[in-house]
Amino acid sequence: MHYSIGLHRYQFRARIILIFLLPMILIVTQSGEAIAQGSPNIDLITDNSLFCTGESTIISINLTDVVDLFGYQFVVNYAPSLVSASGAFVNTFFDTTANASRPSGWSASCSGDQCKFAASKVEPGTSVSGSGTVAQITLTGLSAGTFDLTLSQDILSDRDAQAMPHGISSLHLTVCGYATVSDTVSLQGRATPINAGQVTLTDLGGHFGPYTASFSASTGAFAISNVKVMPGGSNYQFDVAHGLYLGNRTTHMLNPLDSYTAPATRLLGGDANNDGLIDLSDLTCIGGSFGEAPVPCGTTGNSDVNADSTINVLDLVLSGGNYGLTTPRSW
């Protein structure tokens, strides 16, 4: 009785072990090498599926878990209206430079909307087993848009011209575009900004930027070019900042090829200590140097809000008229 129970336990454990070992059954190749048998696949791989017009990304074509591979062919299909393409063999895994044949028109040739690859070993060349990269394609963005990079006409063959069952993958790629943004900034209480401030564009989708630029000390004008945007548009947050003034903020959807002129914006003054709030501390600093030379307020501020080198009622009015306001203000 005990012997029978022990035997059943052994058989149960043996079944469990066999189940876990089945995906990793070792086979012996023609060269005598023992490898783990998996499922052969042709994979399209990239480190950068998002790139803009004028930028490039590299696509690697990898073979995985092949056994006694003697030849292969495949076509990579792309969108010629969005990208240009150039192909090349990678010979570290399956060497096509010696004892191999590459048919005309399929030697990493890219034209129309296809890149074609084909190669076969030639005696005394030997078959290969395992995994590795066999080709690369460089795509360069031409126009904003999205497309799927796909495989077709794919065959993996052993030495006996027997096609190997295998899987394939595809890639979804995005080509982003560019926009230009410009505007003019004015400062309350100043005829001109007198000193430059900063504009920051932040992509709320988190894909690009941020982008920063200074607005002119004499005119308040600024322009930011080559702002990256998704094919369907990117929602950007606009922030404009200047010392002793409260910052302004707005958002706008930018699209590829946009040349967007934002509405002119005016910053409110009186934040003498640059803490983003106009309160008693600002009035105290300005009032403490009233009729005298400008003095520091806080760590980075100054009592001369309107930058005329005189502390008088004009500085006090800026702070007093905007008392209680905080940054950011509406554009």
C-alpha positions in Angstrom: 0.0 0.0 0.0 2.8 2.5 1.0 4.7 1.5 -2.1 1.8 2.3 -4.3 1.3 5.7 -2.8 4.9 6.5 -3.2 4.9 5.5 -6.8 1.9 7.7 -7.5 3.7 10.7 -5.9 6.7 10.1 -8.0 4.7 9.9 -11.2 2.9 13.1 -10.3 6.1 15.0 -9.7 7.6 13.6 -12.9 4.6 15.0 -14.8 5.1 18.4 -13.3 8.8 18.5 -14.1 8.0 17.4 -17.7 5.4 20.2 -18.1 8.0 22.8 -17.1 10.7 21.3 -19.3 8.6 21.0 -22.5 9.2 24.6 -23.7 12.9 24.1 -23.2 13.5 20.8 -25.0 17.0 20.6 -26.3 17.5 19.7 -30.0 20.7 19.0 -31.8 21.5 21.0 -35.0 23.2 19.7 -38.1 26.5 21.1 -36.7 26.0 19.0 -33.5 25.2 22.0 -31.3 22.6 21.6 -28.6 20.2 24.5 -28.3 16.9 25.2 -26.5 13.9 24.9 -28.9 11.7 28.0 -28.9 9.4 29.5 -31.4 11.2 31.1 -34.4 10.2 34.7 -35.0 11.1 37.7 -37.2 10.9 40.9 -35.0 11.0 44.6 -35.9 12.8 46.4 -33.1 13.6 50.1 -32.4 14.7 52.3 -29.5 12.8 55.3 -30.9 9.3 54.9 -32.3 8.7 58.7 -32.1 10.9 60.9 -34.3 10.3 64.2 -36.1 10.7 65.4 -39.7 14.4 65.6 -40.5 15.2 63.1 -37.7 16.1 59.4 -38.2 15.4 56.2 -36.3 17.0 52.8 -36.8 14.9 49.6 -37.2 16.6 46.3 -36.4 15.2 43.1 -38.0 16.0 40.2 -35.6 15.6 36.5 -36.0 14.9 34.5 -32.8 15.2 30.8 -32.0 15.9 29.7 -35.6 17.4 26.2 -36.1 19.6 25.3 -39.1 18.7 28.4 -41.0 20.2 28.2 -44.5 18.3 31.1 -46.2 15.7 33.8 -45.6 13.7 36.5 -47.3 11.3 39.2 -46.1 9.9 42.6 -47.2 9.5 45.5 -44.8 6.6 47.8 -45.8 6.7 51.5 -44.9 4.9 54.8 -45.7 6.9 56.7 -48.3 4.8 59.9 -47.9 6.0 60.1 -44.2 9.5 58.6 -44.3 12.4 57.8 -46.6 14.2 54.5 -46.0 17.6 52.9 -46.6 18.5 49.3 -45.7 21.6 47.3 -44.9 22.5 43.7 -44.0 23.9 43.0 -40.6 26.4 40.1 -40.9 27.3 39.2 -37.3 24.7 36.4 -37.0 24.0 35.3 -40.6 27.0 36.3 -42.8 26.0 37.4 -46.3 29.5 38.5 -47.3 31.1 35.1 -47.9 29.7 31.8 -49.2 26.3 33.4 -49.6 24.0 34.7 -52.4 21.9 37.8 -52.4 19.5 38.1 -55.3 19.4 41.3 -57.3 16.7 43.7 -56.1 16.6 42.0 -52.7 20.0 43.1 -51.5 18.7 45.4 -48.7 17.0 47.4 -51.5 14.5 50.1 -50.5 12.2 51.8 -53.1 8.5 52.7 -53.4 7.1 51.6 -50.1 9.2 48.4 -49.5 12.6 47.3 -48.4 13.5 43.8 -49.7 16.0 41.4 -48.1 17.0 37.9 -49.2 20.1 35.8 -48.7 21.0 32.1 -48.9 24.1 30.3 -47.8 26.2 28.7 -50.6 28.5 25.7 -50.1 30.7 25.5 -48.2 28.7 27.9 -46.1 26.9 26.4 -43.1 23.5 27.0 -41.6 23.1 29.0 -38.4 21.0 28.5 -35.3 20.0 30.8 -32.4 19.0 34.4 -32.5 20.5 37.6 -33.9 20.1 40.7 -36.0 20.2 40.2 -39.8 19.3 43.6 -41.2 18.7 47.3 -40.3 16.6 50.0 -41.9 17.2 53.7 -41.3 14.0 55.8 -41.5 14.1 59.6 -41.9 11.0 61.7 -41.2 9.6 63.6 -44.2 6.1 64.6 -43.0 4.1 64.4 -39.7 1.9 61.3 -39.4 1.6 57.8 -38.0 2.0 54.4 -39.8 2.6 50.7 -39.1 5.9 49.1 -40.2 5.0 45.6 -41.3 6.6 42.4 -42.7 5.4 40.4 -45.7 6.7 37.7 -48.2 8.6 36.3 -45.2 10.2 32.9 -45.5 12.8 31.1 -43.3 14.3 28.0 -44.9 16.5 25.1 -43.8 19.1 23.4 -46.0 16.4 21.1 -47.5 14.3 24.1 -48.8 11.7 23.4 -46.1 10.0 26.6 -44.9 10.1 27.0 -41.1 6.9 28.0 -39.3 7.5 31.3 -37.6 5.9 34.4 -36.2 6.3 38.0 -37.2 5.9 41.4 -35.4 5.1 44.9 -36.5 5.9 48.4 -35.3 3.6 51.5 -34.9 5.7 54.6 -35.6 5.0 58.3 -35.2 6.6 61.1 -37.1 6.2 64.4 -35.3 6.3 67.9 -36.8 7.3 71.4 -35.8 5.6 74.7 -35.0 6.8 78.3 -34.4 5.5 80.5 -31.6 5.8 84.3 -31.2 4.4 87.1 -29.0 5.0 90.4 -27.3 5.2 90.9 -23.6 4.7 94.3 -21.8 5.2 95.2 -18.1 2.8 97.4 -16.1 4.4 100.7 -15.2 7.3 100.4 -17.7 7.4 101.9 -21.2 9.6 98.9 -22.2 10.6 95.8 -20.2 14.0 97.4 -19.6 15.5 94.0 -18.8 14.6 90.7 -20.4 12.2 88.1 -19.0 11.6 84.5 -19.9 9.0 82.5 -21.8 8.6 78.7 -21.3 6.6 76.3 -23.4 5.7 73.0 -21.7 4.2 70.1 -23.6 1.3 68.9 -21.4 1.5 65.5 -23.1 5.0 65.0 -21.8 6.6 64.1 -25.1 8.7 67.2 -25.9 10.5 70.2 -24.5 10.3 72.3 -22.4 11.4 75.2 -24.6 12.6 78.5 -23.2 13.4 81.9 -24.7 14.0 85.4 -23.5 11.7 88.2 -24.5 13.4 91.4 -25.6 14.4 94.0 -23.1 13.6 96.8 -25.6 10.4 95.5 -27.3 9.2 92.6 -25.3 9.1 90.4 -28.4 10.1 86.8 -28.6 10.0 83.9 -31.0 10.5 80.1 -30.5 11.0 78.0 -33.6 11.2 74.2 -34.0 8.7 73.4 -31.3 8.0 69.7 -31.7 4.3 68.7 -32.0 2.5 65.4 -32.5 0.8 64.8 -35.9 -2.6 65.5 -34.4 -1.4 68.5 -32.4 0.2 69.0 -28.9 -1.3 71.0 -26.1 1.3 73.4 -24.8 1.3 75.5 -21.6 2.8 79.0 -22.1 4.4 80.7 -19.1 6.0 84.2 -19.1 8.0 85.4 -16.1 9.9 88.6 -15.1 11.4 89.6 -11.8 9.3 91.9 -9.6 6.2 91.0 -11.7 3.6 88.2 -11.5 3.9 85.6 -14.2 1.1 84.9 -16.8 0.0 81.5 -18.1 -2.2 80.1 -20.9 -2.5 76.9 -23.0 -2.8 76.4 -26.7 -2.9 73.5 -29.1 -0.1 73.6 -31.6 -0.2 71.7 -34.9 2.6 70.7 -37.3 3.6 73.7 -39.6 1.8 76.2 -37.3 3.2 79.7 -37.1 1.3 80.8 -34.0 1.3 84.4 -32.8 -0.1 84.4 -29.2 -2.2 87.3 -28.0 0.0 90.1 -26.5 0.2 89.8 -22.7 0.9 92.2 -19.9 2.5 91.4 -16.5 1.3 93.0 -13.3 4.0 94.5 -11.1 4.6 94.8 -7.3 6.1 91.5 -6.3 9.1 93.2 -4.8 10.5 90.0 -3.2 9.7 87.6 -6.1 7.8 85.1 -4.0 4.8 85.0 -6.3 2.5 86.9 -3.9 2.0 90.6 -3.5 1.4 91.2 0.2 2.5 93.2 3.2 6.1 92.1 2.8 6.4 93.8 -0.6 4.8 97.0 0.7 7.1 97.0 3.7 10.2 96.7 1.6 9.1 99.4 -0.8 8.0 101.7 1.9 11.2 101.1 3.9 13.3 102.6 1.2 10.8 105.2 0.1 12.6 108.3 -1.3 15.9 106.6 -1.1 18.1 104.3 -3.2 16.7 100.9 -4.2 17.3 98.1 -1.7 17.1 94.3 -1.9 13.8 92.6 -1.1 14.0 89.0 -0.1 16.6 86.9 -1.8 16.3 88.0 -5.4 13.9 91.0 -5.3 14.3 94.8 -5.3 12.2 97.8 -4.1 12.5 99.5 -7.5 9.6 97.8 -9.2 9.4 100.0 -12.3 13.3 100.2 -12.7 13.6 104.0 -12.8 16.3 104.0 -10.0 14.0 105.9 -7.7 11.8 104.6 -4.9 8.6 106.6 -4.9 4.8 106.4 -5.1 5.0 104.7 -8.6 6.5 101.6 -7.0 4.1 101.7 -4.1 1.1 102.0 -6.4 2.2 99.0 -8.4 2.4 96.9 -5.3 -0.7 98.4 -3.6 -2.9 98.2 -6.7 -2.1 94.5 -7.1 -2.2 93.6 -3.4 -3.3 90.0 -2.7 -2.7 88.8 -6.3 -0.6 85.7 -6.9 1.2 84.1 -9.8 0.4 82.7 -12.4 -2.1 85.2 -13.7 -4.3 84.6 -16.8 -2.7 85.5 -20.1 
